[in-house]
Amino acid sequence: MVNNEKEQLSSIRREIDDLDIRIQELISRRSECAREIAQIKRASNPELVNFYRPEREAEVLRGVKARNKGPLDDEVIVTIFRQIMSASLALQLPLRVAYLGPEGTYTHAAALKQFGSSIKLIALAAIDEIFHEVESGNISYGIVPVENSTEGIVNHTLDMFLDSTLNICGEVSLRIHHHLLSNEGNLSQVSTVFGHPQALAQCRRWLNTNLPDIAQVAASSNAEAADIAVKTPGAAATASESAAALYHLQFLARNIEDDPNNTTRFFLIGKQQTKPSGNDKTSLLLSTANRPGALYAMLSPIAENGVSMTRIESRPSRRVAWDYVFFVDVEGHQTDTDISKVLSELRDSHFLVRVLGSYPVSVP
């Protein structure tokens, strides 16, 4: 019986070894194909410096997800392929991507989810710095937070689009899990909780229930909160699992967010316009004069052409008091017939219309 078990295990292990060899050969050949594509592109356009195509990546990853038959779940198999694609892209030309730092923030995690680890990540201190660095050409792309499923819109990001010429090239949806991290051994030793204001708000119920008399202090980021917790006796931080590893903190409690489906959406911003991927969104900036029925008239072409609107937000225009602009997301690409018709009708009616970008729907 023992010998039979050993034979079975040996047989399976030999098969694994053979599969590993084949997988490695296939990955190497795929990487060679990526390098050949870069050579062909450079031959036709020697000045080409950006080989990243968000729509092509989205198509590939959707195919990976559709073909997956387990036992690995969709998110795991997509992550594996994204890392292979990241390494292949680095062979063509390494990307420089800016994110809202420091290292260990959720924007950092979103950048890794979108691009994998084979890129040059640049941590910047503010959202406006990310916009400016991408606009200047110093950085290829930026990752900025735009909305949270429980706390709503990140106003600073939307406001930056009022004057920026950058396009939205992609989106990333990241499931957010907050943990209470500290150098202290248990909750009774915690005297102050630090965290980004949105993180503290997303954990409000848990904190008020489990640490009702403890001060909650805002930090510029959850990574900064983790850094404070390292240096301050009695301090704890609401932060990510990666922050725990980076700052060598203990978990006092895991998954303390009030909403288990807590998700943050991020925009990938850059200079290029993304081509259709087959499953896209388009973000619009709209404005109209302040007159009765103006908003209804502005939104009517969207409904009348059968276009689905998934989001609308109003923000002060920052030009005239009580003057507003509207950020609208619709399903589809700006080159689609129905959306093209919507844009044409809006412009014919003398509404201010700016397409912020069409981009692939986030692949989980």
Secondary structure, DSSP 8 states (H G I E B T S, - for coil): -HHHHHHHHHHHHHHHHHHHHHHHHHHHHHHHHHHHHHHHHHHH-TT------HHHHHHHHHHHHHH--SSS-HHHHHHHHHHHHHHHHHHH---EEEEESSTTSHHHHHHHHHH-SSSEEEEESSHHHHHHHHHHTSSSEEEEEEEETTTEE-HHHHHHTTT---EEEEEEEEE---EEEESSSSGGG--EEEE-HHHHHHTHHHHHHHSTTSEEEE-SSHHHHHHHHHHSTTEEEEE-HHHHHHHT-EEEES---S-TT-EEEEEEEESS-----SSEEEEEEEE--S-TTHHHHHHHHHHHTT--EEEEEEEE-SSSTT-EEEEEEEES-TTSHHHHHHHHHHHHTT-EEEEEEEEE----
